[in-house]
Amino acid sequence: MTLFDTHCHLTDEAFAHDAAEVFERARAAGVAAMAICGYDAASNPAAVAFAQGREGAHPTVGFHPHEAKTVTAAMLAELDALAGLPEVVAVGEIGLDFYRDHSGPAEQRRVLDAQLEIALRHGKPVSFHSRAAEDAAAEHLEPFAREMARRWPGRVPGVMHCFQGNLAQARRYVTEGFLVSIACPVTYPKNETNRTLARELPAESLVIETDSPYLPPQRLRGRRNEPANVKAAAQAIAEARGISFEDVATLTTRNAERLYRVAIRAGVHAA
Ligand SMILES: [Zn+2]
């Protein structure tokens, strides 16, 4: 059994004292690979540094929409350089967030478009955050996906991380080639919408994640989340689809490898 946590933040201050142990604990639990996602000027190089020499750690770099108002041209140039590193598997966490509005919508869209250009330049998929912006995001992502297909045929344009939109919205992105990531909120009693995605979306479109340290599964609510808990998302998908946990592990790992263009080395996982 091999799992792939496609989105976690092990450079977050919540892991300041034990990120290495948390990473190893996940590997011992069968989470052979993790995308270590940057989100601001400090966490982007930190994600790259964390992944250095760590089998199964794959860095991503990007500016979260909350950061948009602070992002300068120089910061985008720095991001461009990091995104071009061969070990960086995606541009993200990027996106639009019209729920919290830490940065205005126009600022968010400006920084998003600049980052989509960077992703296109390097042929890297995006790890995309949308909140209260599931439809607005399509205005940016649909032309982006078509341009990616034109310039980099066969590559996955990106992943809708911890997607909380409805099935119709998810299908719109799937049509453009995006994957949809199911996180541990799929285990929350009220989150029927997420379970509908888990049940109805095509198997080849699903990946799993934790978004650690955020969004722990139901039985650990209020605690720090960590990548070993990605099992809870896989289990919920298995229940929703009526298939085995092993099948969910196999298909979501295969999808994640295709998304990030990495191969998990056989035999590196413990369980
Ligand atoms: Zn995140």
py3Dmol code that shows the C-alpha trace and the ligand (Angstrom):
import py3Dmol

protein = """\
ATOM      1  CA  MET A   1       0.000   0.000   0.000  1.00  0.00           C
ATOM      2  CA  THR A   2       1.404   3.337  -1.092  1.00  0.00           C
ATOM      3  CA  LEU A   3      -0.218   6.740  -0.549  1.00  0.00           C
ATOM      4  CA  PHE A   4       0.701  10.158  -1.927  1.00  0.00           C
ATOM      5  CA  ASP A   5      -0.184  13.275   0.076  1.00  0.00           C
ATOM      6  CA  THR A   6      -0.455  15.778  -2.775  1.00  0.00           C
ATOM      7  CA  HIS A   7      -0.547  18.891  -0.564  1.00  0.00           C
ATOM      8  CA  CYS A   8       0.948  19.567   2.857  1.00  0.00           C
ATOM      9  CA  HIS A   9       2.848  22.383   4.555  1.00  0.00           C
ATOM     10  CA  LEU A  10       5.644  20.762   6.547  1.00  0.00           C
ATOM     11  CA  THR A  11       7.528  24.076   6.614  1.00  0.00           C
ATOM     12  CA  ASP A  12       4.688  25.670   8.609  1.00  0.00           C
ATOM     13  CA  GLU A  13       5.617  26.841  12.100  1.00  0.00           C
ATOM     14  CA  ALA A  14       3.325  24.124  13.488  1.00  0.00           C
ATOM     15  CA  PHE A  15       6.105  21.708  12.446  1.00  0.00           C
ATOM     16  CA  ALA A  16       9.023  23.917  13.491  1.00  0.00           C
ATOM     17  CA  HIS A  17      10.232  21.367  16.034  1.00  0.00           C
ATOM     18  CA  ASP A  18       9.493  18.041  14.391  1.00  0.00           C
ATOM     19  CA  ALA A  19       8.983  18.311  10.608  1.00  0.00           C
ATOM     20  CA  ALA A  20      11.581  15.601   9.938  1.00  0.00           C
ATOM     21  CA  GLU A  21       9.930  13.173  12.382  1.00  0.00           C
ATOM     22  CA  VAL A  22       6.472  13.947  11.003  1.00  0.00           C
ATOM     23  CA  PHE A  23       7.766  13.211   7.505  1.00  0.00           C
ATOM     24  CA  GLU A  24       9.313   9.905   8.589  1.00  0.00           C
ATOM     25  CA  ARG A  25       6.195   8.945  10.546  1.00  0.00           C
ATOM     26  CA  ALA A  26       4.123   9.397   7.387  1.00  0.00           C
ATOM     27  CA  ARG A  27       6.576   7.321   5.338  1.00  0.00           C
ATOM     28  CA  ALA A  28       6.452   4.558   7.937  1.00  0.00           C
ATOM     29  CA  ALA A  29       2.642   4.641   7.684  1.00  0.00           C
ATOM     30  CA  GLY A  30       2.781   4.060   3.911  1.00  0.00           C
ATOM     31  CA  VAL A  31       2.678   7.666   2.699  1.00  0.00           C
ATOM     32  CA  ALA A  32       5.627   7.201   0.367  1.00  0.00           C
ATOM     33  CA  ALA A  33       5.445  10.642  -1.191  1.00  0.00           C
ATOM     34  CA  MET A  34       4.378  14.134  -0.148  1.00  0.00           C
ATOM     35  CA  ALA A  35       4.175  17.428  -1.985  1.00  0.00           C
ATOM     36  CA  ILE A  36       5.707  20.029   0.336  1.00  0.00           C
ATOM     37  CA  CYS A  37       3.836  23.181  -0.641  1.00  0.00           C
ATOM     38  CA  GLY A  38       5.249  26.674  -0.294  1.00  0.00           C
ATOM     39  CA  TYR A  39       2.868  29.618  -0.055  1.00  0.00           C
ATOM     40  CA  ASP A  40       4.949  32.775   0.600  1.00  0.00           C
ATOM     41  CA  ALA A  41       8.429  34.283   0.277  1.00  0.00           C
ATOM     42  CA  ALA A  42       9.801  32.307   3.237  1.00  0.00           C
ATOM     43  CA  SER A  43       8.080  28.961   2.750  1.00  0.00           C
ATOM     44  CA  ASN A  44       8.976  28.623  -0.950  1.00  0.00           C
ATOM     45  CA  PRO A  45      12.755  28.284  -0.522  1.00  0.00           C
ATOM     46  CA  ALA A  46      12.089  26.407   2.734  1.00  0.00           C
ATOM     47  CA  ALA A  47      10.041  23.781   0.865  1.00  0.00           C
ATOM     48  CA  VAL A  48      12.861  23.336  -1.653  1.00  0.00           C
ATOM     49  CA  ALA A  49      15.399  23.041   1.178  1.00  0.00           C
ATOM     50  CA  PHE A  50      13.279  20.552   3.114  1.00  0.00           C
ATOM     51  CA  ALA A  51      12.951  18.277   0.082  1.00  0.00           C
ATOM     52  CA  GLN A  52      16.693  18.272  -0.573  1.00  0.00           C
ATOM     53  CA  GLY A  53      18.026  14.762  -0.081  1.00  0.00           C
ATOM     54  CA  ARG A  54      14.665  13.469   1.201  1.00  0.00           C
ATOM     55  CA  GLU A  55      13.324  10.630  -0.914  1.00  0.00           C
ATOM     56  CA  GLY A  56       9.587  11.113  -1.423  1.00  0.00           C
ATOM     57  CA  ALA A  57       9.535  14.861  -0.646  1.00  0.00           C
ATOM     58  CA  HIS A  58       8.524  16.987  -3.634  1.00  0.00           C
ATOM     59  CA  PRO A  59       8.521  20.779  -3.261  1.00  0.00           C
ATOM     60  CA  THR A  60       6.050  23.208  -4.837  1.00  0.00           C
ATOM     61  CA  VAL A  61       6.383  26.989  -4.852  1.00  0.00           C
ATOM     62  CA  GLY A  62       3.820  29.774  -5.121  1.00  0.00           C
ATOM     63  CA  PHE A  63       2.145  32.735  -3.482  1.00  0.00           C
ATOM     64  CA  HIS A  64      -1.131  32.014  -1.711  1.00  0.00           C
ATOM     65  CA  PRO A  65      -3.931  34.459  -2.627  1.00  0.00           C
ATOM     66  CA  HIS A  66      -3.833  35.832   0.929  1.00  0.00           C
ATOM     67  CA  GLU A  67      -0.323  37.086   0.146  1.00  0.00           C
ATOM     68  CA  ALA A  68      -1.268  38.820  -3.119  1.00  0.00           C
ATOM     69  CA  LYS A  69      -1.086  42.397  -1.893  1.00  0.00           C
ATOM     70  CA  THR A  70       2.501  41.891  -0.699  1.00  0.00           C
ATOM     71  CA  VAL A  71       3.806  40.272  -3.901  1.00  0.00           C
ATOM     72  CA  THR A  72       6.247  42.437  -5.896  1.00  0.00           C
ATOM     73  CA  ALA A  73       7.835  41.973  -9.322  1.00  0.00           C
ATOM     74  CA  ALA A  74      11.097  40.988  -7.620  1.00  0.00           C
ATOM     75  CA  MET A  75       9.288  38.302  -5.621  1.00  0.00           C
ATOM     76  CA  LEU A  76       7.733  36.944  -8.809  1.00  0.00           C
ATOM     77  CA  ALA A  77      11.168  36.833 -10.441  1.00  0.00           C
ATOM     78  CA  GLU A  78      12.439  34.827  -7.466  1.00  0.00           C
ATOM     79  CA  LEU A  79       9.477  32.500  -7.783  1.00  0.00           C
ATOM     80  CA  ASP A  80      10.184  32.044 -11.483  1.00  0.00           C
ATOM     81  CA  ALA A  81      13.731  30.919 -10.672  1.00  0.00           C
ATOM     82  CA  LEU A  82      12.558  28.438  -8.035  1.00  0.00           C
ATOM     83  CA  ALA A  83       9.790  27.108 -10.297  1.00  0.00           C
ATOM     84  CA  GLY A  84      12.414  26.283 -12.918  1.00  0.00           C
ATOM     85  CA  LEU A  85      14.315  23.936 -10.584  1.00  0.00           C
ATOM     86  CA  PRO A  86      13.950  20.351 -11.788  1.00  0.00           C
ATOM     87  CA  GLU A  87      12.863  19.073  -8.365  1.00  0.00           C
ATOM     88  CA  VAL A  88      10.015  21.601  -8.048  1.00  0.00           C
ATOM     89  CA  VAL A  89       6.935  19.662  -9.145  1.00  0.00           C
ATOM     90  CA  ALA A  90       4.279  22.400  -9.261  1.00  0.00           C
ATOM     91  CA  VAL A  91       3.498  26.078  -8.973  1.00  0.00           C
ATOM     92  CA  GLY A  92       1.378  26.465  -5.855  1.00  0.00           C
ATOM     93  CA  GLU A  93      -0.173  27.085  -3.564  1.00  0.00           C
ATOM     94  CA  ILE A  94      -1.778  29.719  -5.756  1.00  0.00           C
ATOM     95  CA  GLY A  95      -5.412  30.626  -6.273  1.00  0.00           C
ATOM     96  CA  LEU A  96      -8.293  32.909  -5.462  1.00  0.00           C
ATOM     97  CA  ASP A  97      -9.918  33.382  -2.072  1.00  0.00           C
ATOM     98  CA  PHE A  98     -12.918  35.706  -1.996  1.00  0.00           C
ATOM     99  CA  TYR A  99     -14.034  34.387   1.395  1.00  0.00           C
ATOM    100  CA  ARG A 100     -11.404  35.874   3.678  1.00  0.00           C
ATOM    101  CA  ASP A 101     -10.315  38.699   1.358  1.00  0.00           C
ATOM    102  CA  HIS A 102      -6.889  39.281   2.949  1.00  0.00           C
ATOM    103  CA  SER A 103      -6.023  40.768  -0.438  1.00  0.00           C
ATOM    104  CA  GLY A 104      -8.467  42.466  -2.823  1.00  0.00           C
ATOM    105  CA  PRO A 105      -9.853  40.531  -5.811  1.00  0.00           C
ATOM    106  CA  ALA A 106      -7.989  42.633  -8.393  1.00  0.00           C
ATOM    107  CA  GLU A 107      -4.662  42.087  -6.581  1.00  0.00           C
ATOM    108  CA  GLN A 108      -5.375  38.379  -6.331  1.00  0.00           C
ATOM    109  CA  ARG A 109      -6.127  38.104 -10.031  1.00  0.00           C
ATOM    110  CA  ARG A 110      -2.956  40.027 -10.955  1.00  0.00           C
ATOM    111  CA  VAL A 111      -0.708  37.759  -8.901  1.00  0.00           C
ATOM    112  CA  LEU A 112      -2.557  34.671 -10.098  1.00  0.00           C
ATOM    113  CA  ASP A 113      -2.087  35.523 -13.764  1.00  0.00           C
ATOM    114  CA  ALA A 114       1.617  36.204 -13.234  1.00  0.00           C
ATOM    115  CA  GLN A 115       1.994  32.807 -11.584  1.00  0.00           C
ATOM    116  CA  LEU A 116       0.043  31.012 -14.309  1.00  0.00           C
ATOM    117  CA  GLU A 117       2.530  32.499 -16.782  1.00  0.00           C
ATOM    118  CA  ILE A 118       5.382  31.075 -14.695  1.00  0.00           C
ATOM    119  CA  ALA A 119       3.721  27.646 -14.667  1.00  0.00           C
ATOM    120  CA  LEU A 120       3.318  27.757 -18.441  1.00  0.00           C
ATOM    121  CA  ARG A 121       6.914  28.815 -18.962  1.00  0.00           C
ATOM    122  CA  HIS A 122       8.195  25.794 -17.055  1.00  0.00           C
ATOM    123  CA  GLY A 123       5.463  23.340 -17.999  1.00  0.00           C
ATOM    124  CA  LYS A 124       4.582  22.758 -14.336  1.00  0.00           C
ATOM    125  CA  PRO A 125       1.083  22.033 -13.063  1.00  0.00           C
ATOM    126  CA  VAL A 126      -0.572  24.380 -10.581  1.00  0.00           C
ATOM    127  CA  SER A 127      -1.722  23.495  -7.069  1.00  0.00           C
ATOM    128  CA  PHE A 128      -4.824  25.626  -6.844  1.00  0.00           C
ATOM    129  CA  HIS A 129      -6.705  27.010  -3.846  1.00  0.00           C
ATOM    130  CA  SER A 130     -10.201  28.354  -4.420  1.00  0.00           C
ATOM    131  CA  ARG A 131     -12.566  29.526  -1.758  1.00  0.00           C
ATOM    132  CA  ALA A 132     -15.819  31.286  -2.590  1.00  0.00           C
ATOM    133  CA  ALA A 133     -14.200  31.638  -6.027  1.00  0.00           C
ATOM    134  CA  GLU A 134     -14.915  28.266  -7.659  1.00  0.00           C
ATOM    135  CA  ASP A 135     -16.520  29.881 -10.712  1.00  0.00           C
ATOM    136  CA  ALA A 136     -14.295  32.980 -10.878  1.00  0.00           C
ATOM    137  CA  ALA A 137     -11.229  30.734 -10.972  1.00  0.00           C
ATOM    138  CA  ALA A 138     -12.408  29.145 -14.212  1.00  0.00           C
ATOM    139  CA  GLU A 139     -11.980  32.465 -16.038  1.00  0.00           C
ATOM    140  CA  HIS A 140      -8.245  32.066 -15.383  1.00  0.00           C
ATOM    141  CA  LEU A 141      -7.868  28.299 -15.397  1.00  0.00           C
ATOM    142  CA  GLU A 142      -9.691  27.392 -18.584  1.00  0.00           C
ATOM    143  CA  PRO A 143      -7.474  29.513 -20.880  1.00  0.00           C
ATOM    144  CA  PHE A 144      -4.465  28.362 -18.817  1.00  0.00           C
ATOM    145  CA  ALA A 145      -5.305  24.672 -19.311  1.00  0.00           C
ATOM    146  CA  ARG A 146      -5.704  25.136 -23.066  1.00  0.00           C
ATOM    147  CA  GLU A 147      -2.405  26.959 -23.325  1.00  0.00           C
ATOM    148  CA  MET A 148      -0.714  24.213 -21.268  1.00  0.00           C
ATOM    149  CA  ALA A 149      -2.116  21.585 -23.642  1.00  0.00           C
ATOM    150  CA  ARG A 150      -0.819  23.547 -26.617  1.00  0.00           C
ATOM    151  CA  ARG A 151       2.682  24.187 -25.247  1.00  0.00           C
ATOM    152  CA  TRP A 152       3.169  21.038 -23.186  1.00  0.00           C
ATOM    153  CA  PRO A 153       0.993  18.300 -24.711  1.00  0.00           C
ATOM    154  CA  GLY A 154       0.055  15.495 -22.361  1.00  0.00           C
ATOM    155  CA  ARG A 155       0.816  17.329 -19.128  1.00  0.00           C
ATOM    156  CA  VAL A 156      -1.785  17.674 -16.388  1.00  0.00           C
ATOM    157  CA  PRO A 157      -2.552  21.417 -15.967  1.00  0.00           C
ATOM    158  CA  GLY A 158      -3.011  21.163 -12.229  1.00  0.00           C
ATOM    159  CA  VAL A 159      -4.911  20.069  -9.172  1.00  0.00           C
ATOM    160  CA  MET A 160      -7.856  21.714  -7.433  1.00  0.00           C
ATOM    161  CA  HIS A 161      -6.535  21.353  -3.905  1.00  0.00           C
ATOM    162  CA  CYS A 162      -9.020  20.545  -1.122  1.00  0.00           C
ATOM    163  CA  PHE A 163     -11.838  21.360  -3.506  1.00  0.00           C
ATOM    164  CA  GLN A 164     -15.002  22.467  -1.686  1.00  0.00           C
ATOM    165  CA  GLY A 165     -17.117  23.363  -4.711  1.00  0.00           C
ATOM    166  CA  ASN A 166     -20.005  21.252  -5.930  1.00  0.00           C
ATOM    167  CA  LEU A 167     -20.036  18.418  -8.460  1.00  0.00           C
ATOM    168  CA  ALA A 168     -20.935  20.623 -11.440  1.00  0.00           C
ATOM    169  CA  GLN A 169     -18.062  22.976 -10.631  1.00  0.00           C
ATOM    170  CA  ALA A 170     -15.645  20.078 -10.169  1.00  0.00           C
ATOM    171  CA  ARG A 171     -16.684  18.545 -13.493  1.00  0.00           C
ATOM    172  CA  ARG A 172     -15.929  21.810 -15.251  1.00  0.00           C
ATOM    173  CA  TYR A 173     -12.297  21.555 -14.112  1.00  0.00           C
ATOM    174  CA  VAL A 174     -12.084  17.831 -14.814  1.00  0.00           C
ATOM    175  CA  THR A 175     -13.183  18.561 -18.396  1.00  0.00           C
ATOM    176  CA  GLU A 176     -10.163  20.866 -18.725  1.00  0.00           C
ATOM    177  CA  GLY A 177      -7.853  18.104 -17.453  1.00  0.00           C
ATOM    178  CA  PHE A 178      -7.478  19.177 -13.829  1.00  0.00           C
ATOM    179  CA  LEU A 179      -7.378  16.669 -11.016  1.00  0.00           C
ATOM    180  CA  VAL A 180      -9.520  17.177  -7.933  1.00  0.00           C
ATOM    181  CA  SER A 181      -7.993  16.616  -4.523  1.00  0.00           C
ATOM    182  CA  ILE A 182     -10.015  15.186  -1.664  1.00  0.00           C
ATOM    183  CA  ALA A 183      -8.791  16.188   1.792  1.00  0.00           C
ATOM    184  CA  CYS A 184      -9.815  15.042   5.262  1.00  0.00           C
ATOM    185  CA  PRO A 185     -12.931  17.292   5.462  1.00  0.00           C
ATOM    186  CA  VAL A 186     -14.546  14.516   3.389  1.00  0.00           C
ATOM    187  CA  THR A 187     -14.878  12.758   6.787  1.00  0.00           C
ATOM    188  CA  TYR A 188     -16.907  15.592   8.382  1.00  0.00           C
ATOM    189  CA  PRO A 189     -20.521  14.536   9.004  1.00  0.00           C
ATOM    190  CA  LYS A 190     -22.010  17.573   7.245  1.00  0.00           C
ATOM    191  CA  ASN A 191     -19.758  17.453   4.175  1.00  0.00           C
ATOM    192  CA  GLU A 192     -22.041  15.507   1.849  1.00  0.00           C
ATOM    193  CA  THR A 193     -20.832  17.692  -1.059  1.00  0.00           C
ATOM    194  CA  ASN A 194     -17.277  16.371  -0.697  1.00  0.00           C
ATOM    195  CA  ARG A 195     -18.492  12.769  -0.491  1.00  0.00           C
ATOM    196  CA  THR A 196     -20.478  13.328  -3.690  1.00  0.00           C
ATOM    197  CA  LEU A 197     -17.247  14.379  -5.426  1.00  0.00           C
ATOM    198  CA  ALA A 198     -15.472  11.331  -4.021  1.00  0.00           C
ATOM    199  CA  ARG A 199     -18.223   9.070  -5.349  1.00  0.00           C
ATOM    200  CA  GLU A 200     -19.025  10.659  -8.721  1.00  0.00           C
ATOM    201  CA  LEU A 201     -15.806  12.023 -10.221  1.00  0.00           C
ATOM    202  CA  PRO A 202     -13.865   9.776 -12.612  1.00  0.00           C
ATOM    203  CA  ALA A 203     -11.285   7.606 -10.835  1.00  0.00           C
ATOM    204  CA  GLU A 204      -8.491   9.047 -12.981  1.00  0.00           C
ATOM    205  CA  SER A 205      -9.292  12.563 -11.691  1.00  0.00           C
ATOM    206  CA  LEU A 206      -8.931  11.942  -7.959  1.00  0.00           C
ATOM    207  CA  VAL A 207      -5.977  12.552  -5.679  1.00  0.00           C
ATOM    208  CA  ILE A 208      -5.759  12.898  -1.903  1.00  0.00           C
ATOM    209  CA  GLU A 209      -4.062  15.327   0.472  1.00  0.00           C
ATOM    210  CA  THR A 210      -4.014  16.540   4.065  1.00  0.00           C
ATOM    211  CA  ASP A 211      -3.207  20.278   3.769  1.00  0.00           C
ATOM    212  CA  SER A 212      -1.315  19.699   7.063  1.00  0.00           C
ATOM    213  CA  PRO A 213      -1.218  21.310   9.581  1.00  0.00           C
ATOM    214  CA  TYR A 214      -4.809  22.281   8.697  1.00  0.00           C
ATOM    215  CA  LEU A 215      -8.005  20.276   8.261  1.00  0.00           C
ATOM    216  CA  PRO A 216      -7.535  17.151  10.411  1.00  0.00           C
ATOM    217  CA  PRO A 217      -9.950  14.245   9.927  1.00  0.00           C
ATOM    218  CA  GLN A 218     -13.132  14.138  12.009  1.00  0.00           C
ATOM    219  CA  ARG A 219     -11.707  11.950  14.816  1.00  0.00           C
ATOM    220  CA  LEU A 220      -8.774  14.379  15.322  1.00  0.00           C
ATOM    221  CA  ARG A 221     -10.589  17.703  14.977  1.00  0.00           C
ATOM    222  CA  GLY A 222      -8.965  20.520  16.880  1.00  0.00           C
ATOM    223  CA  ARG A 223      -5.534  18.882  16.615  1.00  0.00           C
ATOM    224  CA  ARG A 224      -2.643  19.477  14.243  1.00  0.00           C
ATOM    225  CA  ASN A 225      -3.031  17.491  11.046  1.00  0.00           C
ATOM    226  CA  GLU A 226      -0.118  15.551   9.568  1.00  0.00           C
ATOM    227  CA  PRO A 227       0.493  13.636   6.331  1.00  0.00           C
ATOM    228  CA  ALA A 228       0.093  10.177   7.931  1.00  0.00           C
ATOM    229  CA  ASN A 229      -3.607  11.078   8.296  1.00  0.00           C
ATOM    230  CA  VAL A 230      -4.126  11.141   4.520  1.00  0.00           C
ATOM    231  CA  LYS A 231      -5.341   7.564   5.033  1.00  0.00           C
ATOM    232  CA  ALA A 232      -8.607   9.010   6.347  1.00  0.00           C
ATOM    233  CA  ALA A 233      -9.302  10.703   3.002  1.00  0.00           C
ATOM    234  CA  ALA A 234      -8.490   7.499   1.105  1.00  0.00           C
ATOM    235  CA  GLN A 235     -10.757   5.493   3.418  1.00  0.00           C
ATOM    236  CA  ALA A 236     -13.642   7.932   2.868  1.00  0.00           C
ATOM    237  CA  ILE A 237     -13.235   7.671  -0.915  1.00  0.00           C
ATOM    238  CA  ALA A 238     -13.239   3.878  -0.650  1.00  0.00           C
ATOM    239  CA  GLU A 239     -16.503   3.993   1.308  1.00  0.00           C
ATOM    240  CA  ALA A 240     -18.106   6.522  -1.045  1.00  0.00           C
ATOM    241  CA  ARG A 241     -17.240   4.500  -4.150  1.00  0.00           C
ATOM    242  CA  GLY A 242     -17.715   1.047  -2.650  1.00  0.00           C
ATOM    243  CA  ILE A 243     -14.207  -0.063  -3.611  1.00  0.00           C
ATOM    244  CA  SER A 244     -11.285  -1.279  -1.517  1.00  0.00           C
ATOM    245  CA  PHE A 245      -8.866   0.979   0.331  1.00  0.00           C
ATOM    246  CA  GLU A 246      -6.027  -0.650  -1.646  1.00  0.00           C
ATOM    247  CA  ASP A 247      -7.668   0.278  -4.941  1.00  0.00           C
ATOM    248  CA  VAL A 248      -8.044   3.889  -3.791  1.00  0.00           C
ATOM    249  CA  ALA A 249      -4.387   3.947  -2.730  1.00  0.00           C
ATOM    250  CA  THR A 250      -3.294   2.581  -6.106  1.00  0.00           C
ATOM    251  CA  LEU A 251      -5.384   4.881  -8.249  1.00  0.00           C
ATOM    252  CA  THR A 252      -4.769   8.101  -6.313  1.00  0.00           C
ATOM    253  CA  THR A 253      -1.027   7.432  -6.162  1.00  0.00           C
ATOM    254  CA  ARG A 254      -0.891   6.746  -9.885  1.00  0.00           C
ATOM    255  CA  ASN A 255      -2.803   9.982 -10.553  1.00  0.00           C
ATOM    256  CA  ALA A 256      -0.471  11.963  -8.290  1.00  0.00           C
ATOM    257  CA  GLU A 257       2.591  10.552 -10.068  1.00  0.00           C
ATOM    258  CA  ARG A 258       1.103  11.639 -13.397  1.00  0.00           C
ATOM    259  CA  LEU A 259       0.214  15.088 -12.013  1.00  0.00           C
ATOM    260  CA  TYR A 260       3.654  15.855 -10.594  1.00  0.00           C
ATOM    261  CA  ARG A 261       5.614  13.757 -13.124  1.00  0.00           C
ATOM    262  CA  VAL A 262       7.429  11.753 -10.468  1.00  0.00           C
ATOM    263  CA  ALA A 263       7.746   8.027  -9.924  1.00  0.00           C
ATOM    264  CA  ILE A 264       7.699   6.497  -6.472  1.00  0.00           C
ATOM    265  CA  ARG A 265      10.602   4.099  -6.236  1.00  0.00           C
ATOM    266  CA  ALA A 266       9.389   0.553  -5.706  1.00  0.00           C
ATOM    267  CA  GLY A 267       9.951  -0.794  -2.217  1.00  0.00           C
ATOM    268  CA  VAL A 268      10.492   2.507  -0.421  1.00  0.00           C
ATOM    269  CA  HIS A 269       7.256   2.314   1.524  1.00  0.00           C
ATOM    270  CA  ALA A 270       7.020   0.415   4.744  1.00  0.00           C
ATOM    271  CA  ALA A 271       3.444  -0.799   4.892  1.00  0.00           C
TER     272      ALA A 271
END
"""
ligand_1 = """\
1
ZN
Zn -2.576 24.550 1.572
"""
view = py3Dmol.view(width=600, height=400)
view.addModel(protein, "pdb")
view.setStyle({"model": 0}, {"cartoon": {"style": "trace"}})
view.addModel(ligand_1, "xyz")
view.setStyle({"model": 1}, {"stick": {}})
view.zoomTo()
view.show()
